[in-house]
Amino acid sequence: MLSSPPGTVLCKPVGSPRKFLAAFVIITLFVWLFLIAFFGIVLAAIPVLVMVALFVLVSKNSLLAMMRWNQPTLEISSTSYAIGSTPTIVYSRKSKRVVDIVSCSVECLLVCEERVTYTQGTDTTSVARRVYESETVSPGQGTAEGLVAVIELDISANRGSPSFKLRNNEVRWFLTVSASGPLLPRDSHTFPIEVAPVLDVRHRAGLQDT
Amino acid sequence: MTVGLELDDLVCQLGDRFTGRLTRHADADGVLGDSPARSIQLVLRMYTEGRGDTDRRDVTNQNFDLEAHGGLNAAFSLLVPETSPVSYDGTLMRVMYEIEARVDLKFARDEKSAHQVLVIPVGGLGVYDRPHPLPLYPS
């Protein structure tokens, strides 16, 4: 059971590698059975082995991380963030075995993205464009269970919009976080966050100089 | 007879109200009670422009019944819900707001009058003078 300090929630990344792996295994099995019907077991195994090799090659980092590390969590505010604010979040990741982390850094990319959907004839197309990016690198600390890093975000008051979702138009904010250092996995994870249509106190009229 | 829509302010924070006055002159000399105008519907509407398909939503509305001679002079107050998006001028889309007054006319095309307005984030008064994004402060 995950627990977090009052006023915060523990957020899990979107897109689980386990589900991705399970989907790949199921699709590969279906392809193999289909090919067996035409080419026999031995010949059908060749394209399947090629598929598996390509999969391992592409998702090597995620597979290695999945074997040695648990999914990371992000301790974020239980309420939405104000535009123009600079909140602090806590990134943590537990290891499945004892790892001595001497030094590491955690890179965090904060993104505001516009996403629109349009229809031309019978085709529906989605287009996304990043309108704001802010990258921060924070030092991480090794703990008995894994690693922890405190990250300060910079939610722009000047670019992007507060989060909203309409039928065909959407603005969303998310964080892409990855850790780097010896013995650390090289995968990255995406965490959605909500930005409220509230201007941070520091940016309000008459308070800019304080 | 056109409908008159006077707004106290073209800018409103989320959670606040657009206020103003709605007027319509009486038909003919104002004595006859056979005006084809029956009511005025005032709508705060949000819509999008840009590359994506249009999203359009009536955020708040208010109805005014007209006098028998078709005249009206009334104050209005339209709430902007806190859950609405703010006015936004982005790269792929724009989020726009307008207040439209529509006169319901018997057996005729409805009269319309509309004003573009700006919905800004909470705490943005005096800082936001155009749709988000906010202009950068001069260095």
Interface residues (C-beta under 8 A of the other chain):
Chain A: A82 I83 E114 R115 V116 T117 Y118 T119 V127 R129 V131 S156 A157 N158 R159 G160 S161 P162 F164 L166 R167 N168 N169 V171 P197 V198 L199 D200 V201 H203 R204 A205 G206 Q208
Chain B: L14 T48 G50 R51 G52 D53 T54 D55 R57 E82 P85 V86 Y88 G90 T91 L92 M93 V95 P121 V122 G123 G124 L125 G126 V127 Y128 H132 P133 L134 P135 L136 Y137
